[in-house]
Amino acid sequence: FSPLYTTVLRPAALLNAKSSQPQSPSESSQSELDLERVSSSPSAEEADYALQTGDYSVLQKHHHQQQDNNWNVLKPNFRVAWDQHHQATVRLVRPALQHAATEDDDEAVVEETEESPPVTQQQPPPPESSSPRTTTNPVLNFFANIIQRKATLVSRTAEWKRLQKHAEYIQTTHLRQLMQDAVRSEALYATHDGVYLDYSRQRVTTETMKLLGDLAKRQDLRGKIEAMFRGDKINFTEDRAVLHTALRASRSKIGTVLVDDDVDAIQEVHDVLDQIKVFTNGVRSGQLRGYTGKRLRNIVSVGIGGSYLGPEFVHECLKTEPEGITAALGYNLRFLSNVDPVDVERTCADLDPEETLIVIVSKTFTTAETMLNAKTMRQWLWDFMGNDPEVVEKHMVACASISAMEKVKDFGIDTENYFFRFWDWVGGRYSVCSAAGAVPISLLYGFELFEKFLRGAESMDDHFRNDPIEKNIPIIMGLLGVWNMSFLNYKSRTTLPYAEALLKLPAHIQQLDMESNGKTVTKNGTPVDYAVGEIDFGEAGTNGQHSFYQLLHMGQTVPCDFIGFCESQHDYCVDGESLSSHDELMANFFAQPDALATGKTADEVREDGELNEDVVAHRVFEGNRPSLSLLFPKLTAYACGQILALYEHRTTVQGFLWDINSFDQFGVELGKKLALNVKEQMLEGRSTGKRVDTGDHATTRLLNYYLESSNNACGKKVETTGGNPFTRITRRTHFDRVQPPEDHNLRGHTGKLV
Ligand SMILES: O=P(O)(O)OC[C@H]1O[C@H](O)[C@H](O)[C@@H](O)[C@@H]1O
C-alpha cells in the first residue's frame, strides 16, 4: 500500500464502502462528512494490522455504522472496498491538487493518478517546509497539505527516478561480467590515510556512482554535513546539535564551533579531556585509592546501549594491541549492561570490591537498567566496606550529561572530582569519544592511547568533511548503502571483520545504524515511500563462515562489508606451515568476496567432478552478491578511531540522503513505558497474592503464570556463611576461594573407553 492509503484513506474506506462509486468534485459535502469521520476513526496501524492479518475486529469498534449491517457485508471485501475508495478519493481531491500544485508539484499530481511521469531533466528541489497553500474549503486544504508534503519526498525527484531506471538496467547485469571490466575496477576504489576501500564488487558501474553523486547534490549532502560540523541543531525533534565530531577535534580547532549561547564546544571537550587525563593518571599511579587504601585495579563500567556498545568495541580492539597489552598490565575492565542479575554475578563474582572502581556511564542518568545496576554495585560496595558515603565517593564515578549533574550528586557521587560531563549535543550511540568511552578506556589503557584513538577518528572526520564525494570513503559507503537498500531492495547488510579484535564491531554498528536509521517519516513528518534502515548483523571472520555464510552464498542476498588488515596485531608461523596464520586468515578475506560475486555455474559444478545430476542444482552458486572490502594497515588505536568515525559517518550520510532524522530514537520509548506498567502490576500481584489484569489477554495469562511460578527475592534476607549477611550477590568472592577438587568421582569409569 502506498502511504496515501494509510495516511488519507484508511477509515473512510469502511464508511464509503456502500457508495464506492467514483465521486465528482461537486460531491464535496459528502467528503466533509468523511473528513469528520477520518479524525475519529481507526489509526493507520490498526488499519494496516487488519489488512495484514485479516483480523478486522480492531476496526469494527470504530465503525460508525455497525447497526446497518454494512459491516458484515464489508468485512470479506475490505481490500476491494479500500481500493475502490482510493480511486474515488483521488478524483475527489483533484481540485485540491490543481489548486495547490506549483509547476514542481505536477510530478506529484501525476503520481497520484498512478501514471509515472517519464524521467526528465533535473528539477529544482521542492521547498523543504513550505506551508501548504490554502483554500477556503477545509477538505481541500486537508488533502492539499498531504499532497504537498508527499511532493517533498526524495523519491519524487528526477535524480531518484533516474536511479530507479538505472537500477532496472543493473538488474540485468552480473558481477561476473562487470568484474571483467578493468577500467570499471580501476575506478571503483578509494584510499585515505592508510584506509583502502575497494567497492568494485558492488552492483554498480561508474554511471551508478555518478547518479548517486547527483542524488547527493540534490539532497545537499555537503550542506548537511557542514551544518552538522558547524553545530546547527540538525536533531530538530530534540532541538539539539549533533557534534560527536567536536569530541575528537584537536586543540587547534578550539573556537571554531559555538553552541548554545556561544559556548565553545571544542574548548569544553578539552577541559573535560584534561580532567579525565588527570583523574585516570591519578588512579593508575596509585595516588587515588579506594576506601580501605588499596589500589584501584578493577574497573566496572556500568551502562547500556550507546553507553556500553561503543566503549566495549574499543576495549576489545585494544585488548590485544601490543601497546594496549602493556598499558593494561595489572588492570581489569569489565562491562555491566544487562539488568539481568546474572550479569552482575558474571561481572563481579571474582572481584575484590576494595580494589574496584565503578564507572556509571549514562547520558541521562535515568535509564532503568543502568540505575538498577548502579544501585546494585553501590550495595555491593557497602556490603563489603560498610555503609559510609565515602565508600561511594571513592569507588564510584559518573560519566553523564551535564544536565544530569543533580541526579549524579543525589546518588552520592562526588561531582566535584568524580563526575565527567558530556553534553546534550552528543547522542548516546555517537558518544564513544566522550567521557563515556574516555574514562573506562583511559583507566585501563592510559590516556595517551585513548588520544591516539581520537586522532584516528579526527583523521576520518577531516576526510569526510573536506574530500570530494568521489574520493570520500564514508560518503561512498553511504551512497552504496542507499543504493543497495532503496534501489536494489536488499534489506539487510552484514559486517565481517577478519580480525578477532573487532568482534564487537558488528554489535556496535547494529545499534549505531539501526537506532539511527530505523525510521518511517521524513523530516517534515511525511511517511517515506522507499526503503530505509537496513538490518545490520555480523561476526568476526572466519567464525561467520562456519555459521551464516551458507545463507550469504545461497540464500538471500545480503551486501557484505569485509574488513581486513595488512598486518596482524600478533602473527604466528606454526612449525611446518609455509604461510603465517594471518595469511591464512586473510586468504579467506580475499576469497569470500570473489565467491559471492562470481558464484559457480552448473557446468562448473560438473567440471569440478559432480556426476550426480540430482545434486548439481544444489551446488550451483548464483553469485552476483555485492560486497565491499576495507583494508587497513594494522589494527591500532588510531585505526580503531578511523573505523569508528567511518561507520558513524556512513550512517549519517544515509540518513541525510533519505531525509530522515538519524539522531533521535523515539522508537525505544514505548516498550520502556509499558515495562513500567508491568512493574506496577507485578508489585500489585506480589503484594496482594491475587491475579492481576494487564488489559491484554495474553500478557495477563503469561504474567500470572510467571507470578505463580516464581518468588520475589526482594524482602528476603539471604543467609551467607561468613562475609556480610546482607549480601545477595557475588557470594563467590575472593573471601572464599574454592580450590579445584583433587579427586574426581568418575562413577566407575576409568577415563578410558571400553
Ligand atoms: O546513556 P543513557 O542515557 O543511559 O542511555 C542509554 C541508551 O538508552 C536508550 O534506550 C537509547 O536507545 C540509547 O540510545 C541510549 O544509548
PDBQT file of the ligand as one rigid body, heavy atoms in Angstrom, charges set to zero:
ROOT
HETATM    1  O1  LIG A 801      23.200   6.766  28.317  1.00  0.00    +0.000 OA
HETATM    2  P1  LIG A 801      21.800   6.542  28.730  1.00  0.00    +0.000 P 
HETATM    3  O2  LIG A 801      21.051   7.811  28.969  1.00  0.00    +0.000 OA
HETATM    4  O3  LIG A 801      21.733   5.646  29.955  1.00  0.00    +0.000 OA
HETATM    5  O4  LIG A 801      21.050   5.804  27.581  1.00  0.00    +0.000 OA
HETATM    6  C1  LIG A 801      21.398   4.524  27.197  1.00  0.00    +0.000 C 
HETATM    7  C2  LIG A 801      20.663   4.113  25.951  1.00  0.00    +0.000 C 
HETATM    8  O5  LIG A 801      19.285   4.081  26.238  1.00  0.00    +0.000 OA
HETATM    9  C3  LIG A 801      18.297   4.292  25.279  1.00  0.00    +0.000 C 
HETATM   10  O6  LIG A 801      17.441   3.207  25.297  1.00  0.00    +0.000 OA
HETATM   11  C4  LIG A 801      18.694   4.633  23.885  1.00  0.00    +0.000 C 
HETATM   12  O7  LIG A 801      18.039   3.817  22.993  1.00  0.00    +0.000 OA
HETATM   13  C5  LIG A 801      20.165   4.552  23.605  1.00  0.00    +0.000 C 
HETATM   14  O8  LIG A 801      20.453   5.355  22.509  1.00  0.00    +0.000 OA
HETATM   15  C6  LIG A 801      20.963   5.005  24.780  1.00  0.00    +0.000 C 
HETATM   16  O9  LIG A 801      22.321   4.952  24.439  1.00  0.00    +0.000 OA
ENDROOT
TORSDOF 0
